[in-house]
Amino acid sequence: MTNILQTNITPRSLTLAQEADFWYMIHKALWTICDKLDDDTGVPLDTYEANCYTALINTVIEDSVGSIIGLKSSDLNFHRISPRGITENARLHMMYNFFNAWETLCEQLDTDVLTDSTYEELCYTALFLQTVRGPTGTILGNGTRYQWGPSCHNQQQLVELMYMVFNAIETLTEQLDGDGTANTTDYEEKAFTDICVLKITNGANATVGN
């Protein structure tokens, strides 16, 4: 990821390559968090990758330097995305699956025997303030800022979503580093600082990223 050199993402400046890089980064961050939790000897459960990544992610993503991440968990609603093209349908399904995976991760952390039990409250409910409608009509997310559905792409709102997700990754990894039960204390370094190497500025002129 260190080879990606791009200007900041803003509501008025977003390229297809930057969007592909963003999706690559957040899926790599999700996988890294799950993998580290499974290997963390202080965390009782070792099913984070299986439950929160493998079972729910159904997109293969290529970034602007040719790195690939993701998987095909089902023939239904499977997509591939790259800087050469992201369809509205692929974007919507990928959003829904990521929302689902992130909420599942937060819920599993809360039910695991850790020091903190506020991961869903602080890292999902408080921060995922857009909603996305899935293929069966199920809605994930919180608030009424923007609802993603078929044929409703909006660049400004997409940048808000990107800011929101980076913020959630940083918040969760900081919380894991401070959790007294987890033995590993480099979640933020390995899953946010090293991976989320874009800077995203939202409509309120707040910036997140590295």
Order of alpha helices (4+ residues) and beta strands (2+ residues): alpha-beta-beta-beta-alpha-beta-beta-beta-alpha-beta-beta
